[in-house]
Amino acid sequence: MVKAAFVGFGEVNTPIDIIINKCKTAEENLKKEGLDLVSVYPVTDDYEEKDIKKAVDALTGKDFDCLVVCIAGWIPTHAVVKVCEHFRDKPMVLWGLCGWMEGDRLVTTADQAGTTALRKTFYDLGYTFKYVYDIVGLKSKTETVYNYCLAAAAAKKLRHARSGMAGYRDMNLYGTLYDGGSLKREIGPEIETFEMLEIEQRYQKITDGEKQAVIDKAMSKWKFLKPANPESMKMAAGYYLAVKEICDERGYGAISLKDVDGMKKLLGFPPAPIFMLLSDEAGLCTIPENDSLGNITQLMVKYLTGQCAMYLEFYEFFTDRVIAGVPDYVPAEAVDGDVTVMPAAFGELSEGILNVSKLKTGKVTMCRLTAIDGEYYMHMVTGEGITPRKWEEAGWTQPAPQLPGLEILLDDVEDFADKVMCQHYIISYGDNTEKIKNLCDILGVEII
């Protein structure tokens, strides 16, 4: 659960029962959204500042991701700031409650007098915060508050997250590179590289029994259109166990492998089934080709949505849509129906186990973290993913497989193409723009 501190404020001359009841209702609604709260209210501007000390003492030493500053009525700014200054390193929500109707008249405690006095003050003091206000007669903004707290928790997790990278700069691509110093400073995660030799050394120690256990438990769930080479099945299981062992030891939440110039060229084994197992069985974010910032984007999306945050790459642009697919694998979570695979070969590469599953359709959010001159940006759009027409990538053994993909309808393809940052974009289902924007606001990442 996302952890937050909840402090409810109201002016000392406002009837105390009103402030308490408003804060209690707000607190209960946040708990229903899923927040784990440490709460203190009412906090007033009493002359001796006993309430301020009570609030600071109640929160000091507590573990929380975000500070919810709940304004239940007019409150002089100093009383709020004297609490918030102790926790200025935390992201905050400045949340103004609202009045209510009694018959034909509005009753208010001047909540927005309090928030409007505070909004610029928070800005001037350099707080990282979101300003939210309720409106009489409309649903309270508890979901909005929760989403910002969720983003704060994600930012905290990113600060200590680690991604594993076997090899580096597959195919000598430029768009998959990253700067370690700025990534650590601005976003938080560490990308740790290790040699593919380590995978091979560990693979050699995996027993046939361990490989067969993976085949029986996990790979047997796949629907094979044609039987796969038994040795390919064993290699997939063995390399999965070798990589998983490294990830478990080092606490990696995401993984990428050197694909074309690594697994395929040096080991003669396309890694699609390895990625499938790492995603579906080990719960890791996975992307091929040493895509550094793709991996980090996946972590950001997963922390916010709980989804696997799969990658797709672009094949064709049309006037109203793009075709996005993958030449290897998709996570089971994104599959509509059975996880379907088949043995197939591409060009001069060795035959591997190719995922040809159908993807779920519906509203999708596409995003990609990128760096421009040392500054980080998030390119993000929403679209409608529909079942694609019959299509194939030239070079596959005939009859060519129907690769997993979607036709994604966009409001403005030309604008998207003008800003596109890489061939790989991270896909999540639903409209997740608010959650992603909240996280980017906290991190200081501009949305484009």
N, C-alpha and C positions, 0 to 999 in steps of 0.2 A: 504494500500500500504506500501511496505517496504521503509523506509526512509534512505537516504544516503547523505553524504557530498561528493562533487566532487571538487577536486582541480587539476587544470591542470598546469603543470610545463614546462618551456622551458628556455634555457640559454639566457642571455641578448643580446648576439651578433647574435643569430639566427633571421632571418626575422620574425618580430612579427606577421605579417598576417598569416604566415604558422602555427605558434603555435596556434593562435586563431582559425583558420579554422579546424585544426586537433582536438582540444579540443571540439569545437562546434559539430562536427560530432559525436565524441564519446559520448558527453552529450546527444545528440538527440537520439542516438541508445539505450542508457541506459533507457531513458524515454519510448521508444517504448517497451522495455522489461517489464516495469511496475514499475520502480523505481521512487520514489518521491524524487527529488534532491534539495539540496541547493548547488549552484555552485559558484565557484570563479576561474577565469583564465583570462589572463595568469599570472602566478606567476614566476618571474625571480629572478636571483641572483644580482639584482641591488645593487650598492655599499652602498646606504643608507638604504637598506632593507625595502623600502616602500611597495613593493609587499608582503613581508612576513607579515608585520603588517596588510595590507589590508586583507589578507587571514584569519589571526587569528581573527581579528575583525568581519569578515563576518560570521565566524562559531561559535564564542563564544556565548553560551546561546541558540544555536539552538538544536532542538531535532532530533537526527539521530542515526541510528543503526550501521552504518559502514562508514569508511572513505576511499573513492576511491582516491588513489594517482596516478593520470594519468600523465605519463611521455611522453611528446610529442616530446622530443628531449634531447640532452645532458643537464644535469643540475648538478652543484656541489652539493655534498651530504648535505652540511651544510644548504643550502637553504630549502631543503625538510625537514630535521630533525627539523629545527627551527619552522616549522609549525606543524609537526606531534607530537612533544613533548607536545604540549598543549592538545592533544587528545589521549595520549598514552593508555588510558584505553579502547579505542574503537578498535574492530577488523578492520583491514585495508586490502585493496587490492592494491598491488604494480603492476600497470598495465602499461606495456610499449607498446606504439603504434608502428607503423612501417613506413617504407618509401613507395615509390610508383614508378611506372614505367613511364618514359617519352620516348616513342618510344622504342628504344632498350637499354636504359640505366636506371639503378636504381638511384633514388635520395633519400637520407636519411638525417635525422636530428640527427642521432646517438642516437635514442631512447634507444637501448639496451646497449649503453655505460652508459646511465643514470641508467637503472635498475640494471645492473650488478655491478655498483658501490654501489648501495643501498641495494641489497638483503642481503648480509652478515651483513651490518651495521644494518639493521632492526633486524636481528637475534641477533646480539650482544647486541642491546639495549633492547631486551626482548619483542619486539612488537609481538602481535598476528596477523599474516598476511598470505595472499596467494599471491604468485608470478605468474603473468600472463603476457604473451607477445604475441602480434600479429605477424603474418608472412605475408610478402608481397605476394599478390596474393590469399590469403586465407581469409575466412570469419573472421571478427573481433570477439574477444572473449567476446563479450558483454553478452552472455548467461552465460558464466562461471563467469563473474564478478557479474551478477545478483544473481546467485545461492549462491555465498559466502555472499553477502549482505543479502539474504534470511536467510541463516544459522545464521548470526549475529543477525537478528531480532528474530529468534527462540530462540537463547541463551538468549537474553534479556527477552523474555516472560517467559522462564523457570525459570529465577531468581525469579519471583514473582508468579509462578503458584502454584495452590493448587489442591490436589487430596483428595477425601473423601474415607474413609475406614470404612464401617460398620462392627464392630467386628475386629478380628485379628487372623491370622494364622489358617485359615480353615484347618481341617483334620490334624492339627499339622505338616503341611508341612515345610520343611526347605528351599526349593528353592524359596519360595515366601516372605521370610523375607527381611528386609532391616535395614540399620543403618542410623538413622535420621540425625545425625551430619554430617557424611561424604557426604550424599546425598545433604544436604543443601549447604555444602561448595563447593562441586565439580560440581554439576549439577544445583542446584538451587531450585527445587520445595520443597514444604512442603506437607507431607502426614498427614492429620488430621484424627484421628480415632474418631468414635462416636458409642454409644451403639445401638444395634438393638432395645432396649426398646424404644428409641426415635422414631424410625420408627413406631413401633406399636402404641405409644401414638398419633402420628400425624395421623396415619391411622384411628384410632377410631373417629377422628373428620371430616373425609371426608364424605360428604353426598352422598346418592344414586344418586342424580342428577348430582353431579360432576363426579362420576364414569361413569354414563351412557353417559355423554358428551364425555369422552375419548373413550368409546366403539364405539360411533357413528362416531366420527371424525377420529380416528386412527385405531382402531382394526377392524373396518368394511372393511378396505382396504385389510386385510389378506384373503388369500384363505384357507378355512377350508376343509380338506379332510373328516373330520367327525365333527359333531357338538360338541362343547365344552360345558362343564357344565356351565350354566349361572353364578353360584356362583364363578367359577374359573375366568371367565371374569371380574366380579366385583372386585375380590381380586387383579387381575393383575392391573386393572385401579387404584384402591385405593392405593396400595402400590407404584405404579409409582408416583402418585401425592404426596405422603408423602415423598419419597426420593427426588423428584424434588424440593420440597419446601426447603429441607435442602440444596441442591446443589445451588439453586438460592440465598438463604440467605448468603451463605458462599463463593460464587464465585468459586465453584469447576469446573474444566474443565474435570475431570475424576472421575470415581466412581467404587468402587468394593464392593461387598457384601459378607458376610460370607454365603457361599452357602450350602454345604453339612451338616455341623454341625450347621448351623444357620437357614436360611430360610426353608430348607427342613425338618430338624430334629425338630426344635422348633416350627415353624409355620405351618408345613405340607404343604408348598407351594413352589414348584420349581420355581426359580425366572426368568426363561428364558424370559417370556413375559415382565417382568419388565425391563430387560436389553434391549430388543428390543425397547420398548417405550422410554427409556432414551437415547438410541442412535439415533433413527430415528426422534423422536419428539423434544427432548431437545438438541440434538446435542452434547452429551457428549461421551467421550471415556469410554468404559465399558469393564470390564473383571471380571470373577467370582473368587471365592476362595481366596480373599484377596491377590491377586498377586500384590505386591507393585511395583516392578521394571517393571513388565509387563505394569502396568498403566502408569508409567513414560515413558517407551519406546513408548507407544501410543501417549502421548503428543508430544514427540519429532518428531515422524513421521507425526502426524497431522499438526503441525506447519510448517513443511517443504513441505508437499505435498497437504495439504487441504483435504486429504482423511480421512475416519473414522478410519483407522488403526485397523482393526479387529484382533482378536486373533484366532489362530488355535492351536490344540495340536496334538502330533504325536501318531499314532496308529501302524504303521508298517514301517519297513525299508526294502528296496529291494536293489539290486545291483546298480540300476540306478535311483531310485526314493524313495520318502517317501509318505506314505498316511497320510495326515493331515486333521483333521476334528474337529467337536465340538459336544458334546452330549447335546446341549441346544439351542443355537441361533446364528444367524449371522445378522449383520446390513443389512438393505434393500439396501443400496448403493452397496453392494457386490453381490447382488442376480441377477441371470440371469432369468428374467421372473417374475412371481408373487411371493410375499412373501407367502410361503406355510406353514401351521401349522396343527397340529393334536393333539388331546388328547392322551397321552401315559404315561406309568408308567415304572420305572426301578427298578427291584429288589423289595425291601421292601418299597421303597419311594412312596409317594402319587402321584396320577395321576396329571400331569401338562400339560401345553400347550407347545408342542415341535415344534421347527422350523425345517422343513425338506426341506427347499428351496435348489435349485441348485445354485452353486456359479459360478460367471463369471470365464472364463479361460483366459490364456495369460501369458505374462511375469510378474513375481512377485519378490518382494524383501522381504526376511525374515530376521528379525533382533531381537536381544534381548540384552538389557543392563544388565550387571552383575557386581558384585563386587568380587574381589579376593584379600584377605589380605588387604582390605582397599583401593585398587586401582580399578578404574572403567574401564570396557572394553565393546566394542560392538562387538558381534558376528553377522556377516552379510554374506548372500549369495544371489545370484539370481538364479532363476530357471524358468521352464516353467510349469505353472499349467494347467493340462488337466482334462477332465471329468473322475471321478474315475469309476472303475469297480463296479459291484454290491457287496456291503459289508454291514456287520452289526456288531454291538457290542453286544456280548452275555449278556443277562440279561433283554433286553427289552421285553415287552409284545408282543407275536407273533400275527400276522406277524410283525416281527421286522421292525422298520422304517429305511429308507435309510438316514443316517445322512448327514448333509451338509459337504462337504469336497472336496479336490482336491488331485490328484496324482501329485506331484511336481517333475519334472525331474531335477536332479542335475548333475553337472559335476563330482563331487567326493563325493559320499554318505559317504564313509568311513572317509574322512577328516572331513566332517560335523559332523558325529556321534562322532568322537574323541573330538570335541570341543563343543558339544551341552551343553547348560547351563540350560535348564529347559524344562518341557513338553509344556509350552506355548511359542509360537513365534508370533511376530507381523508381519502382512502381509500387504503390499501395492502393488498396481498394477503398473507395469512399472519398469524400472531400475532406482531406486532412490539412488544408491550407492554414486554418487558424492555429492548429497545434504546431505546425512547422514554423509558422511566422512567429509565434510566441518564443520558441526556442531560439530562432535567429535573432530576435530582439534582445534576448538575454545575453547571447554570445557576441552581439554587435555585428552580426552578419546581415548585409543588405539583401533584400529580396529583389530579383530582377525578373 
